[in-house]
Amino acid sequence: MSTPLIALAAILAFFAVVIIPFMFMKSGQQPTVEPQHDHGDHGKRVTRKKKKKR
């Protein structure tokens, strides 16, 4: 293997071992809870009773 490939492999290994788990730990500490918006009957189909024919 050539020297630039070894350097690239070392950098990628550094990211895989150090940076990615650190990002997961940081995101786990701050759970972002967004309030769910209540729109009532918006988007629900309303079924109406059919009129009886005489």
PyMOL commands that set and color helices and strands:
alter all, ss='L'
color gray80, all
select helices_A, chain A and resi 3-29
alter helices_A, ss='H'
color red, helices_A
deselect
rebuild
show_as cartoon
